[in-house]
Amino acid sequence: MNNEKTYKTMANVGAGDLAIGIIVLVTGIVTGILMIINGARLLKGKSDLMF
């Protein structure tokens, strides 16, 4: 009886950790892509900047 409760708790925690991991992975990929795009825009407009 106690083992079954422990197993269910571990399954729920594992599923939650997996979901959080996927969300963090997707967020990291999207952030990286946006940084590359913005960096390319800065390099493209570099000749227009004067200090």
HUPEWO-V435588 format. One record per backbone hydrogen bond with DSSP energy under -0.5 kcal/mol. CO is the residue of the C=O (numbers start at 1). NH is the residue of the N-H. If there is no record, write none. Layout:
# HUPEWO-V435588
[[CO,NH] [CO,NH]]
This chain:
# HUPEWO-V435588
[[1,5] [2,6] [3,7] [4,8] [5,9] [6,10] [7,11] [8,12] [9,13] [10,14] [11,15] [12,16] [13,17] [14,18] [15,19] [16,20] [17,21] [18,22] [19,23] [20,24] [21,25] [22,26] [23,27] [24,28] [25,29] [26,30] [27,31] [28,32] [29,33] [30,34] [31,35] [32,36] [33,37] [34,38] [35,39] [36,40] [37,41] [38,42] [39,43] [40,44] [41,45] [43,46] [45,48] [45,49] [46,49]]
